[in-house]
């Protein structure tokens, strides 16, 4: 059994979850779900102040946006197959 605390194990589990979520999104073909992902796959937080340095809260929001974009893109690729 693999050590659940290693970075590689955690990354593998997250990638597996992304693939499962993308498959669900692809199979549902829900316009509402597609719109939800499209509306949230980018983050606009500190554009008003170009000198601002993002803090951890912005980093998390950026990571969430990135993940939603990756799920949406993978779902679109699965639908195209």
N, C-alpha and C positions, 0 to 999 in steps of 0.2 A: 504494500500500500504506500502511496506517496505521502510525503509530509504536507499537511494542509497549510502550513505556514510559509512555504517557499514562494518566492515571487513568481516562478514559472508555473507553479500549481495554481496560484491565484489568477494569473493571467489566462491560463488555459480554461479555468472555470468561467471567467468573465466572457471570454470569446465564445464558449459554448452557449452561454445564456444569450449573447447577442444573436447568435445564429438561430436559436429557437425563437426568440422574439421576432426576428426578421421573417422567419417562416410563417409565424402566426399572422403577422401584419400582411404578408404577401397573400396568404390563403383567404383572409377575411375580405380583402378588396373593399374595405370600408372607406368611402370618401371622407367621412368625419374623422376617422383615425389618421388617414393620410394628411388631412388639413392640420390636425393637431401636431403631428410630427413636423410638417413643413413650417408651421408657425413658431416652433420652438427649437429649430435646428441651428439657430444663430443666437449670439448673445450681444446685446448692446448695453453696456453698463457704464463705461467711463469715457465715451466718445466726446462728451461735452468738454472735458478737460484733458487736452492732449499731453499734459505734463504729469497727469496722475499716474501713480504706480498701483497696479491692481493688488488687492490683498487676497488672503486665503478664500474669502467669500466669493470674490470674483473668479478665482481659480476653479473653485468647485462648480460655479455656474457655467463657466467656459467648458469644463469637462463634461457636464451634463449636456450642453448644447452639442458638443462634438459627438457624444455617444448617440444622441437622438438622430443626428445627421447620418452617422454610420449605419444605424439600424434602418433608416429610411432608404438609404442608397442600396443596402444589401437586399432589402425587400423588393425594391424596383428591379434589381438585377435578377432576382429569383423569379419575378413575374415575367420577365422578358425571355426566360428559358423555354 
